[in-house]
Amino acid sequence: MPPTFAQLGVPESISRSLAARGITEPFAIQAAAIVDALAGRDVCGRAPTGSGKTLAFGIPLVASVDRAGPRRPRGLVLAPTRELAEQICSELRTFAGRVRIAVVYGGVGYGPQLKALREGVDVLVACPGRLEDLLGQEELRLDDVDRVVIDEADRLADMGFMPAVRRILDQTATARQTMLFSATLDNDVAKLTRDYQVDPVRHEIGEETPDITAATHLFWTVDRSDRVGLTAEAVGAAWPAIIFCRTRHGADRLAKQLARTDIRAAAIHGGRSQKQRTRALTDFTDGKVHALVATDVAARGIHVDGVASVLHYDPPEDHKAYVHRSGRTARAGRDGVVISLVQPDQKKGVRRLQRDVGIDEPVRTPDLDTVRELSPPRISAPAPRPSAPEGNQSRRTGATQTNQTGNGRSRQPANRRHNRSHNGKRGGPSSGGGRPAGSTRRSDGSKERNGQPGGNRRKNARKTGAGRPGAASRNGRSNRSRRSNG
């Protein structure tokens, strides 16, 4: 029987906060790392994405950090992307009590971040780029930071942030606890451990690529002109889905094309403002959109539980990108399906990618029935209408249960039966049964969707910014450097 958090030495106040959310049994990486981290040891942890690393380092950090003065934080968490930094901050706040948590990253205004620093932040979660910016402006100092966490260290290295990470660590207290977590512990990550950790205790959980082995991988041959229609059908068979495109323009274009097929899609990439990215991710997490259309910026920075499928609309750059993208599904012990759309001239590259990843799957004709069989009923149910009040959601999807997952929370309908439309056929996007969620039929025979007559839907959406959830603002572009993710 696994130990409880209390048996690991977690303070009672934190254990109560976790239990209130239904989190009572630690995951493997948490059970392994928390005791050493609470004892003040340097920890080097290897565990797959979605395995519960945030609580593994967050609990000891919150439990042991000292009170900070203005502009002089005591704890620091470094993360590679804005989305991950925001999610870490939100997770820590759920059990932090009086410990003050704040987050800084690029792509947003300085005002709220500066205000928080001036009032005092005990634990600062940061992306390297914005943190170095604020250090250059002398808006904070790191001399008092005696507890440091480096999360997704391999991703920081992949994104070119390792020199910045080293400069930041050089400004922290000499006598400090350093916890490092990563999916892999080789190359630049191994050098960082050698140079900045003292006699670290090493905990390795699971396989190096469990995200690959846990999911079902399908490779479908498809002509270029048929990709949009097939993508819509695949999302309809298994959603929530994350679809990966190679370029920002391609992601925006595909999101708009899917919207015409009654698939609610939101694009997320580095060209979007932080407000747009946050809105897209929130709508996706809340089930208001069926699919998130992303570039590789989302491959390791987004932690969303319950993703039914990942779809490679464009082929990944290499086998590492395939692993990172595919890891968005089949997380925390759940099932998932990964679909690659392979054009005729891409088959040779796919064979090479499969060899590098270590999987052997034939390139087949598309088979949507296989996807439906792999997708649990709870994931196939229709999404709630974006315009509906938050308080009415439970009447459509059933009561929710809260369980621990990779980022500590999961919203699952307690009723796992298939939702069905009035004619008895299965509902949801492109399911072939009933009308798409959110649409009604007017007495004159024309469609009406979310209160807008079908004929005026696009016109009204252009005027108000409403209509399709997660749709991009035409003038939502912000000015920021290429390293704005940091």
C-alpha positions in Angstrom: 0.0 0.0 0.0 1.5 3.4 -1.0 2.3 5.9 1.8 0.0 8.8 2.4 1.3 12.4 2.1 1.2 12.7 5.9 3.5 9.6 6.2 5.9 11.3 3.8 6.2 14.2 6.3 4.0 16.7 4.4 2.6 19.3 6.8 -1.0 18.8 7.9 -2.2 22.1 6.3 -0.9 21.0 2.9 -2.3 17.4 3.3 -5.7 18.9 4.1 -5.7 21.1 1.0 -4.8 18.2 -1.2 -7.4 15.9 0.4 -10.0 18.5 -0.2 -9.4 18.1 -3.9 -9.4 14.3 -3.7 -5.6 14.0 -3.8 -4.7 11.4 -1.1 -2.2 9.0 -2.6 1.1 10.3 -4.0 2.3 9.3 -7.4 5.6 7.4 -7.7 7.8 10.4 -8.3 6.2 12.2 -5.4 6.6 9.3 -3.0 10.2 9.0 -4.1 11.3 12.7 -4.0 9.3 14.5 -1.3 11.1 13.0 1.7 14.5 13.9 0.4 13.4 17.3 -0.8 11.8 18.1 2.7 15.1 17.1 4.2 16.9 19.8 2.2 18.7 17.5 -0.2 19.4 18.4 -3.8 17.1 16.3 -6.0 17.6 15.2 -9.6 14.4 13.6 -10.8 13.6 11.9 -14.1 10.0 11.3 -14.7 7.7 11.5 -17.8 5.5 14.5 -18.4 2.3 14.1 -16.6 3.6 12.0 -13.8 3.1 14.5 -11.0 6.4 16.4 -10.8 4.7 19.7 -9.9 3.6 18.3 -6.5 6.9 16.5 -6.1 8.8 19.7 -6.0 6.0 22.1 -5.1 5.1 20.5 -1.7 8.6 20.7 -0.3 9.1 24.2 -1.7 5.9 25.6 -0.1 6.6 23.7 3.1 10.1 25.0 3.7 10.4 28.4 2.0 11.1 31.5 4.2 9.2 34.8 4.1 10.6 37.1 1.5 11.1 40.9 1.5 10.1 43.2 -1.3 11.8 42.4 -4.6 13.8 39.6 -2.9 12.1 36.2 -3.4 13.3 33.2 -1.4 12.2 30.4 -3.8 12.5 30.2 -7.6 11.0 27.9 -10.1 12.2 28.1 -13.7 10.0 26.8 -16.5 10.4 26.8 -20.3 7.1 28.2 -21.5 4.5 30.7 -20.3 1.7 28.1 -20.2 3.7 25.8 -18.0 4.8 28.6 -15.7 1.2 29.7 -15.3 0.0 26.2 -14.6 2.8 25.7 -12.0 1.8 28.9 -10.2 -1.9 28.0 -10.2 -1.1 24.6 -8.8 1.1 25.8 -6.0 -1.5 28.4 -5.0 -4.0 25.6 -4.3 -2.1 24.5 -1.2 0.2 27.4 -0.5 -1.8 28.9 2.4 0.0 32.1 3.4 3.0 31.5 1.2 2.9 34.1 -1.6 3.3 32.8 -5.1 3.7 34.9 -8.2 4.6 34.2 -11.9 6.6 36.3 -14.4 6.8 35.6 -18.2 6.9 37.6 -21.4 4.2 38.5 -23.8 2.2 40.4 -21.1 2.4 43.8 -19.4 4.9 44.5 -16.6 2.5 46.2 -14.2 1.0 43.3 -12.2 4.3 41.5 -12.1 6.2 44.5 -10.8 3.4 45.1 -8.2 3.7 41.6 -6.9 7.5 41.8 -6.6 7.4 45.1 -4.8 4.9 43.7 -2.3 7.0 40.6 -1.7 7.0 37.1 -3.3 8.0 34.1 -1.4 8.1 31.7 -4.4 8.6 33.1 -7.9 7.7 31.0 -10.9 9.5 32.4 -14.0 10.4 31.9 -17.6 14.1 32.8 -18.1 13.6 35.6 -20.7 11.3 37.8 -18.6 13.2 37.1 -15.4 16.5 38.3 -17.0 14.7 41.3 -18.3 13.5 42.2 -14.8 16.9 41.5 -13.3 18.4 43.9 -15.9 15.9 46.6 -14.8 16.9 46.0 -11.2 13.3 45.2 -10.3 14.4 42.3 -8.1 17.5 40.5 -6.8 18.1 36.8 -6.4 20.7 36.9 -3.6 18.2 35.5 -1.0 17.0 32.6 -3.2 18.0 29.5 -1.4 15.6 27.1 -3.0 15.6 26.6 -6.7 13.6 24.3 -9.0 14.4 23.7 -12.6 11.4 22.1 -14.3 11.4 20.5 -17.8 15.2 21.0 -17.8 15.6 19.2 -21.1 13.0 21.4 -22.8 14.9 24.5 -21.5 18.0 23.1 -23.2 16.1 22.4 -26.4 14.7 25.9 -26.5 18.2 27.5 -26.1 17.6 28.7 -22.6 20.5 26.9 -20.9 22.9 29.9 -20.9 20.2 32.1 -19.3 19.5 29.4 -16.7 23.2 29.3 -15.8 23.4 33.1 -15.5 20.3 33.1 -13.3 21.6 30.3 -11.0 24.9 32.2 -10.6 22.9 35.1 -9.0 21.2 32.9 -6.4 22.5 32.1 -2.9 25.6 30.0 -2.8 24.2 27.8 -0.1 20.9 26.7 -1.7 18.8 23.6 -2.4 18.5 22.8 -6.1 15.9 20.5 -7.4 16.0 19.5 -11.1 13.3 17.6 -12.9 13.4 16.5 -16.5 12.1 13.8 -18.8 15.8 13.0 -19.7 19.0 13.5 -17.7 21.7 13.5 -20.4 23.7 16.1 -22.4 23.2 19.7 -21.2 21.0 18.5 -18.3 23.8 16.3 -17.0 26.2 19.2 -17.2 23.8 21.4 -15.3 23.5 18.8 -12.5 27.3 18.4 -12.3 27.9 22.2 -12.1 25.0 23.3 -9.9 23.9 20.5 -7.6 25.7 19.1 -4.6 25.6 15.3 -4.1 22.1 15.1 -5.5 19.9 12.2 -4.7 18.6 10.7 -8.0 15.1 9.4 -8.5 14.1 7.9 -11.9 10.5 6.9 -12.5 9.2 5.0 -15.4 10.6 4.6 -18.9 12.3 7.4 -20.8 9.5 7.5 -23.3 6.4 6.2 -21.5 4.2 8.6 -23.4 5.0 6.7 -26.6 4.4 3.2 -25.2 1.2 4.1 -23.4 -0.6 5.5 -26.5 -1.9 3.7 -29.6 -0.2 5.1 -32.7 -1.9 5.2 -36.1 -0.4 6.3 -39.4 -2.9 7.1 -42.1 -2.1 7.7 -45.7 -4.0 10.7 -47.0 -3.9 13.1 -50.0 -3.1 16.7 -49.1 -6.6 17.9 -50.3 -8.3 15.5 -47.9 -6.5 16.3 -44.7 -9.0 18.9 -43.4 -12.0 16.7 -43.8 -10.3 13.6 -42.3 -9.0 15.7 -39.4 -12.6 16.9 -38.6 -13.8 13.3 -38.6 -11.0 12.1 -36.4 -11.7 14.9 -33.9 -15.3 13.9 -34.0 -14.4 10.4 -33.1 -12.0 11.2 -30.2 -11.9 14.5 -28.5 -10.6 16.6 -26.8 -7.9 16.6 -29.3 -4.6 18.5 -29.9 -3.7 19.0 -33.5 -0.1 19.9 -34.4 0.8 22.1 -37.4 4.3 23.2 -38.4 3.6 26.9 -38.8 1.6 29.6 -37.1 -0.2 30.5 -40.3 -1.1 26.8 -40.9 -2.5 26.5 -37.4 -4.7 29.6 -37.8 -5.9 28.4 -41.2 -6.8 24.9 -40.0 -8.7 26.3 -37.0 -10.8 28.4 -39.3 -11.4 25.5 -41.7 -12.4 23.1 -38.9 -14.9 25.7 -37.6 -16.7 25.4 -41.0 -17.3 21.7 -40.3 -18.8 22.4 -36.8 -15.7 21.4 -35.0 -15.0 24.1 -32.4 -11.2 24.7 -32.6 -8.8 27.3 -31.1 -5.3 28.1 -32.3 -2.4 28.5 -29.9 1.1 29.5 -31.0 3.9 32.0 -30.4 2.2 34.6 -32.7 -0.8 34.9 -30.4 -0.9 37.4 -27.6 -0.8 35.9 -24.1 -4.4 36.8 -23.6 -5.4 34.9 -26.7 -3.2 31.9 -25.7 -4.7 31.8 -22.2 -8.2 32.1 -23.5 -7.6 29.2 -26.0 -6.1 27.0 -23.3 -8.9 27.8 -20.8 -11.6 27.0 -23.4 -9.9 23.8 -24.2 -9.5 22.7 -20.6 -13.1 23.6 -19.8 -14.4 21.6 -22.8 -15.7 24.6 -24.7 -13.7 23.7 -27.8 -13.2 20.3 -29.3 -9.6 20.8 -30.6 -6.6 22.9 -29.8 -4.6 23.6 -33.0 -1.0 24.2 -32.0 2.5 24.6 -33.2 5.4 22.9 -31.3 5.3 25.7 -28.7 2.6 23.6 -27.1 4.3 20.2 -27.3 5.9 20.4 -23.8 4.5 23.6 -22.3 0.9 22.5 -22.0 -0.3 20.1 -19.4 -4.0 19.3 -20.0 -5.4 16.0 -18.6 -8.0 13.9 -20.4 -6.7 14.6 -24.0 -8.2 11.8 -26.1 -6.1 12.2 -29.2 -3.1 13.9 -30.7 -3.1 14.5 -34.4 0.0 15.2 -36.4 -1.5 17.3 -39.2 2.0 18.3 -40.4 4.9 15.8 -39.7 7.1 16.7 -36.7 10.6 18.1 -37.3 12.2 15.0 -35.9 11.6 12.0 -33.6 12.1 14.1 -30.5 9.3 16.4 -31.6 7.1 13.4 -32.3 7.7 12.2 -28.7 7.0 15.6 -27.2 3.8 16.2 -29.3 2.5 12.7 -28.7 3.0 13.0 -25.0 0.0 15.3 -24.7 -2.2 12.2 -24.6 -2.1 8.9 -22.6 -1.0 10.8 -19.5 -1.0 9.6 -15.9 -2.0 6.1 -16.8 -4.8 6.9 -19.2 -5.3 5.7 -22.7 -4.9 7.8 -25.8 -4.5 7.7 -29.6 -1.9 9.4 -31.7 -2.8 9.8 -35.4 -0.2 10.9 -38.1 -1.5 12.1 -41.5 1.0 10.8 -44.0 1.0 12.2 -47.6 2.3 9.9 -50.3 5.7 11.6 -50.6 6.2 11.5 -46.8 6.2 7.7 -46.3 10.0 7.4 -46.4 10.4 10.0 -43.7 7.8 8.3 -41.5 9.7 5.0 -41.7 12.8 6.8 -40.5 10.9 8.5 -37.7 9.4 5.2 -36.6 12.9 3.6 -36.4 14.2 6.5 -34.3 11.2 6.4 -31.9 11.2 2.6 -31.7 7.7 1.8 -33.0 6.7 -0.3 -35.9 3.3 0.5 -37.3 2.1 0.2 -40.9 0.8 3.2 -42.9 -2.8 2.3 -43.4 -6.0 3.6 -45.0 -7.8 5.8 -42.4 -10.1 3.8 -40.1 -12.3 5.9 -37.9 -14.0 2.9 -36.3 -10.7 2.0 -34.7 -10.4 5.5 -33.2 -13.9 5.3 -31.8 -13.2 2.0 -30.2 -10.1 3.4 -28.5 -11.9 6.4 -27.1 -13.8 6.1 -23.8 -17.5 7.3 -23.9 -16.8 10.2 -21.5 -14.4 11.8 -24.1 -16.9 11.3 -26.9 -19.7 13.3 -25.3 -20.7 16.7 -26.8 -18.9 19.7 -25.5 -20.9 22.3 -23.4 -22.0 25.4 -25.3 -19.4 28.2 -25.0 -22.1 30.8 -24.3 -23.7 28.8 -21.4 -23.3 30.0 -17.8 -20.6 28.2 -15.8 -23.1 27.1 -13.2 -25.2 25.2 -15.8 -22.4 23.0 -17.0 -23.1 20.2 -14.5 -26.6 19.7 -15.8 -25.2 18.9 -19.2 -22.2 16.8 -18.4 -23.0 15.3 -15.0 -21.4 15.7 -11.7 -17.6 16.0 -11.7 -15.0 14.1 -9.8 -11.6 15.4 -8.8 -8.6 13.2 -9.0 -4.9 13.7 -9.1 -3.2 13.7 -12.4 0.0 15.2 -13.8 -0.9 18.8 -12.8 -2.9 17.8 -9.8 -6.4 18.2 -11.2 -8.8 16.4 -13.5 -12.4 17.1 -14.4 -14.1 13.9 -15.4 -17.9 13.4 -15.8 -19.0 11.0 -13.1 -21.6 9.7 -15.5 -19.6 7.8 -18.2 -22.6 6.9 -20.5 -22.7 8.2 -24.0 -24.7 11.4 -24.4 -27.2 11.1 -27.2 -29.2 13.5 -29.2 -33.0 13.6 -29.4 -33.1 11.1 -32.3 -31.1 8.5 -30.4 -27.9 8.8 -32.3 -24.6 9.6 -30.8 -23.9 13.4 -30.4 -20.7 15.4 -30.6 -18.8 16.9 -33.5 -19.0 15.1 -36.9 -20.6 12.1 -35.2 -23.2 11.7 -37.9 -25.9 11.7 -35.2 -28.1 14.7 -34.4 -27.1 18.4 -34.8 -23.8 19.8 -33.6 -23.9 21.0 -30.0 -25.0 24.6 -29.8 -27.2 24.6 -32.9 -31.0 24.7 -33.2 -33.5 24.8 -36.1 -35.6 27.9 -36.7 -39.2 27.7 -37.7 -38.3 29.0 -41.2 -36.0 26.0 -41.7 -32.7 27.9 -41.4 -30.1 27.1 -38.8 -29.5 29.1 -35.7 -26.3 28.6 -33.6 -25.9 29.9 -30.0 -28.6 32.4 -30.5 -27.3 33.8 -33.8 -29.2 33.1 -37.1 -27.0 31.0 -39.4 -27.0 33.5 -42.2 -25.6 36.3 -40.0 -23.2 34.2 -37.9 -20.0 35.1 -39.7 -21.0 38.8 -39.9 -21.8 38.9 -36.2 -18.7 37.1 -35.2 -16.6 39.6 -37.1 -18.3 42.5 -35.3 -18.3 41.1 -31.8 -15.4 38.6 -31.7 -17.9 36.0 -30.6 -19.3 33.0 -32.4 -16.6 30.3 -32.5 -14.8 29.7 -29.2 -11.2 30.5 -29.2 -11.4 32.4 -32.5 -8.5 34.8 -32.9 -8.7 38.5 -32.6 -7.6 40.1 -35.9 -5.7 42.8 -34.1 -4.6 40.7 -31.1 -0.9 40.6 -32.1 1.6 41.9 -29.6 5.1 43.1 -30.0 7.7 40.9 -28.4 11.0 39.3 -29.2 11.5 35.8 -30.5 12.2 34.6 -27.0 8.9 35.9 -25.6 8.1 32.4 -24.4 10.6 33.0 -21.7 
